[in-house]
Amino acid sequence: MPKFNYVAMDSRGKETKGTLEVTNQNEAIGRLKEMGFFPTKVVEVTEKSKDADSKGAKGGGKKAKGKGGGSLNIKIPGFGSGVKSKILSTFTRQLATLVDAGLPLLRGLKVLEKQERNPILKGIIGDLGRSIEGGSTFSEGLAQHPKVFNRLFINMVKAGEIGGVLEIALSRLAEFMEKAEKIKGKVIAAMFYPVAVMFVAVVILMVLMIFVIPKFRDIFKDMLPGESLPPFTRFVLAISEAVKDNFLYVLAGAAVVVFAFVSFVKTRFGRKLFDRFKLNMPGLGPVVSKVAIARFTRTLGTLISSGVPILQALNIVKETSGNVVIGDAVQAVHESVKEGETITAPLEAANVFPPMVISMVDVGEQTGALPEMLMKIADNYDEEVDNAVAAMTSLLEPVMIVFLAVIVGSIVIALFLPLIKLMEGIGDNNEGGPPKAAAK
């Protein structure tokens, strides 16, 4: 009989590991539920999976591969799975509408399967339907597709199933994903203009340096034989010659720098350093910080209001935060709550959350309305993100125009300086020569 390694959490959020000897993965998940655990990873034990599990334990949670199942990794829903988050958000909203209208879940899935155009999601919906027909719950079926449905999605559906309010849980999920998609779209739209301008500026600069400026060098040699060029012109010509003669080396150097940066950011220390820089960098820092706080509060508020236990909700928020600094702060909150203390003290100690957020969370704890207060914070920060993105966009346009003008203008000035020197020389010659009337 096959064996399955599992990682599961109890109602207090404590993680436990072990092995079960059952016929298939669905039975292993069912057995864990009977034991009072919530499975986060169920993998069949094979020779390859043993090696992968041992490497994953040493490497901090690498993905284990096994026959017939996979680990429930924490990812943005739809990201890197062939199903875009926008498509998944639409599917969630449609399913919530069908279930809320009184349509049975299985029939609703079959309706959505027929009309779904994305082939990957269409196949997953079919798998979900077959899983439910086989006696599994909806959340158990979702757990079989960890690349598409993350723990936030699975836990909220599970809480909705347990409380008999699946349509409410799906509606909250759809609202959460729609707002996250809206914020992401606004940030991407704000970044498109400066990125496009920078790309155009680099292309223009390379064309000037490689093709245009070298031709002026030959012209200057003919026009000013034996005379030295202005210092600024020599400086620009030297840069042009270096770029032209070493173009491949410049590209290789840029590739090495990018590779080194990406490798550094993949390390724990590098990721933490980069995430902290993103929160504090000039211009974009306030926007990134507001987006991170809105995501943290909305995720935690949505989970708690859906009936997910607070410790389990904090674990999910930590792994879906998208920022190591925020994740460390949530881990401190988890430890504080586990010891029976409040949420506000570790939030204040993190030096990431503004006093207004800490005060509102404190009021929510004191009044017993923490989920509602968290959602109000998220709504408030969503509006602040809108205002910050609009202000940043209006400020970036003139800054980028000035930047382009300085770069191109400097090159033009460097090329005109020898012409000015030549014209001055011609003028001096004319002044020192005989008058034109006498020459006649």
Residue pairs with C-beta under 8 A, 6 or more apart in sequence:
1 21
1 22
1 23
2 21
2 22
2 23
2 24
2 44
2 45
2 68
3 19
3 20
3 21
3 44
3 45
4 19
4 20
4 21
4 22
4 25
4 28
4 42
4 43
4 44
4 45
4 69
5 17
5 18
5 19
5 41
5 42
5 43
5 44
5 45
5 49
5 53
5 64
6 17
6 18
6 19
6 20
6 28
6 32
6 39
6 41
6 42
6 43
7 15
7 16
7 17
7 39
7 40
7 41
7 71
8 15
8 16
8 17
8 18
8 32
8 37
8 38
8 39
8 40
8 41
9 15
9 16
9 37
9 38
9 40
9 312
9 315
10 16
10 36
10 37
10 38
11 36
11 309
11 312
12 309
12 311
12 338
13 309
13 310
13 311
13 312
13 314
13 315
13 334
13 338
14 311
15 40
16 37
19 45
20 28
20 31
20 32
22 28
22 31
24 68
25 42
25 44
25 68
25 69
25 144
26 131
26 134
26 136
26 140
28 39
28 42
29 39
29 42
29 136
29 140
29 143
30 136
30 140
32 38
32 39
32 42
33 39
38 155
38 158
38 312
39 72
39 143
40 72
40 151
41 64
41 71
41 72
42 69
42 72
42 143
43 49
43 53
43 64
43 66
43 69
43 70
43 71
44 66
44 67
44 68
44 69
45 66
46 66
46 67
48 65
48 66
49 64
49 65
49 66
49 67
52 62
52 63
52 64
52 65
52 66
53 64
55 62
56 62
56 63
56 64
60 268
63 70
63 71
63 73
64 70
64 71
69 144
70 146
70 147
71 146
72 143
72 146
72 151
72 154
73 146
73 147
73 150
74 150
74 151
74 316
74 319
74 320
75 81
75 146
75 147
75 150
76 85
76 150
76 320
76 322
77 85
77 88
77 148
77 149
77 150
77 152
77 153
77 177
78 84
78 85
78 86
78 87
78 88
78 148
79 85
80 147
81 120
81 147
81 148
82 118
82 120
83 118
83 120
83 121
83 124
83 148
85 177
85 180
85 181
85 184
86 181
87 118
87 121
88 121
88 148
88 177
89 174
89 177
89 178
89 181
91 112
91 116
91 121
91 125
92 170
92 173
92 174
92 177
93 171
93 174
93 178
94 112
95 108
95 109
95 112
95 170
96 167
96 170
96 171
96 173
96 174
98 108
98 111
98 112
99 105
99 108
99 166
99 167
99 170
100 167
100 170
100 171
103 111
105 132
105 138
105 166
106 129
106 132
106 133
109 125
109 128
109 129
109 132
110 129
112 125
113 122
113 125
113 126
113 129
116 122
116 125
121 148
124 145
124 148
127 141
127 144
127 145
128 138
128 141
128 142
128 145
131 140
131 141
131 144
132 138
132 141
137 158
137 161
138 157
138 161
138 166
139 154
139 155
139 157
139 158
139 161
142 149
142 153
142 154
142 157
143 149
143 154
150 320
151 316
151 319
151 320
152 299
152 302
152 303
152 316
152 320
153 173
155 303
155 306
155 308
155 312
155 313
155 316
156 169
156 172
156 173
156 302
156 303
156 306
156 308
157 166
157 169
157 170
157 173
158 308
159 169
159 303
159 306
159 307
159 308
160 166
160 167
160 168
160 169
160 170
160 306
160 307
161 169
162 307
163 169
163 306
163 307
168 306
169 306
172 302
172 305
172 306
173 302
176 298
176 299
176 302
179 298
179 378
179 382
180 295
180 298
182 382
183 291
183 294
183 295
183 382
183 385
186 385
186 386
186 389
187 287
187 291
187 385
187 389
189 389
190 287
190 389
190 392
190 393
190 396
193 393
193 396
193 397
193 400
194 396
194 400
197 400
197 403
197 404
198 400
200 404
201 403
201 404
201 407
204 408
205 407
206 243
208 240
208 408
208 411
209 239
209 240
209 243
209 244
210 240
210 243
210 244
210 247
213 236
213 237
213 240
213 411
213 415
214 240
214 241
214 244
216 237
216 415
217 237
217 240
217 241
220 229
220 233
220 418
223 418
223 419
223 422
224 418
224 421
224 422
227 421
228 234
229 237
229 417
229 418
229 421
230 414
230 417
230 418
230 421
232 413
232 414
232 417
233 414
233 415
233 417
233 418
235 414
236 410
236 411
236 414
236 415
237 414
243 250
263 270
264 270
264 274
265 271
265 274
268 324
271 324
272 324
272 325
272 328
275 323
275 324
275 325
275 326
276 325
278 284
278 285
278 288
278 323
279 285
279 288
279 289
279 292
279 323
279 325
279 352
280 289
281 288
283 392
283 395
284 392
286 388
287 385
287 388
287 389
287 392
289 352
290 381
290 384
290 385
290 388
291 381
291 385
292 321
292 322
292 323
292 326
293 326
293 352
293 353
293 354
293 357
293 377
293 381
294 377
294 378
294 381
294 382
294 385
295 321
295 322
295 378
296 317
296 321
296 326
296 330
297 357
297 374
297 375
297 377
297 378
297 381
298 374
298 375
298 378
299 316
299 317
299 320
299 321
300 313
300 314
300 317
300 374
301 370
301 371
301 372
301 373
301 374
301 375
301 377
301 378
302 371
302 375
303 312
303 313
303 316
303 317
304 310
304 313
304 370
304 371
304 374
305 371
305 372
305 375
308 316
310 337
311 334
311 337
311 338
314 330
314 333
314 334
314 337
315 334
317 330
318 327
318 330
318 331
318 334
319 327
321 327
321 330
325 350
325 352
326 352
328 350
329 346
329 347
329 350
329 352
329 353
332 346
332 349
332 350
333 343
333 346
333 347
335 346
336 342
336 343
336 345
336 346
337 343
342 362
342 365
343 361
343 365
343 370
344 358
344 361
344 362
344 365
347 353
347 357
347 358
347 361
348 358
357 377
360 373
360 376
360 377
361 370
361 373
361 374
361 377
363 373
364 370
364 371
364 372
364 373
364 374
367 373
